[in-house]
Amino acid sequence: MPTAGSPTPSFLGSLRKRQTVVVSSRDPGGEGKVRMWFALADSGRIYLLTPSFSLKARRWAKDPWVRLRAGGEIFEGRVEPVGPADFGPDQPLLLERFAMAGAVTGEALQWMLESGSHQLFQVVGAPPDRPET
């Protein structure tokens, strides 16, 4: 059963054992699922990085709902954009986890976000209602 609010300790424990997570997004035509790399901060903050031209990024612009699956654990929430000013103490983690996407330095990650080539999101609780179509 999906959880709302904050991710449960069980869900976070399942994430810590994995390199990727299955992320669902939705649009009026249905749901899409994709396996994604993620970053999990010690605080429990979950980050997702995606190219701006991806279908999921376009879906999230209209409907920020997401469902994350890690093993048998499920969490539903919404994505919120994260900018360079919001990295804080998580920047080293973001560089470690997203280096394969080109974020090998703080400046590179900042450029990726400011140029619009990629978008960084955090996953938070309380999924939104389905938007009117």
Secondary structure, 3 states (H helix, E strand, C coil): CCECCCCCHHHHHHHHCCCEEEEEEEECCEEEEEEEECEECCCCCEEEEEECCCHHHHHHHHCCEEEEEECCEEEEEEEEECCHHHCHHHHHHHHHHHHHHCCCCHHHHHHHHHHCCEEEEEEECCCCCCCCC
